[in-house]
Amino acid sequence: MDNCAEEFSPKKAILKLYDTGAGNEALLIAGDQPMDTRAAARVLQTSQ
């Protein structure tokens, strides 16, 4: 089984936009640690 955590680095987050079909999209925000995920969400929230 693959280690899903291999994609993560400390103090970094992953943002991915998925096309789910029929004009719908889903956004994944995930970090190595909960604080990394929250920080990435805050950056996205405050960006224009």
C-alpha positions in Angstrom: 0.0 0.0 0.0 1.3 3.5 -0.9 2.0 6.0 1.9 -0.3 8.9 1.2 1.8 11.2 3.5 4.8 11.0 1.1 3.3 13.9 -0.9 3.4 16.3 2.0 6.3 18.4 3.4 6.4 20.2 6.7 5.2 23.8 6.6 3.6 23.3 3.2 0.1 22.6 1.9 -1.4 21.1 -1.2 -4.2 22.9 -3.0 -5.9 20.9 -5.9 -8.9 21.7 -7.9 -10.8 18.8 -9.2 -13.4 18.8 -12.0 -16.1 16.5 -10.7 -18.2 16.7 -13.9 -21.5 18.5 -14.9 -19.9 21.9 -14.2 -19.0 21.1 -10.6 -15.6 21.5 -9.0 -14.1 20.5 -5.7 -11.1 22.1 -3.9 -8.8 20.1 -1.7 -6.7 22.0 0.8 -4.4 19.7 2.9 -1.3 20.2 4.9 1.2 18.0 6.6 -0.1 19.1 10.0 -3.5 20.7 10.9 -1.8 24.1 11.3 -0.5 23.9 7.7 -4.0 23.2 6.4 -5.5 26.1 8.4 -2.7 28.5 7.2 -3.3 27.5 3.5 -7.0 28.0 3.9 -6.4 31.5 5.4 -4.1 32.4 2.6 -6.7 31.4 0.0 -9.5 33.2 1.9 -7.6 36.5 2.0 -6.2 36.3 -1.6 -8.0 38.2 -4.4 
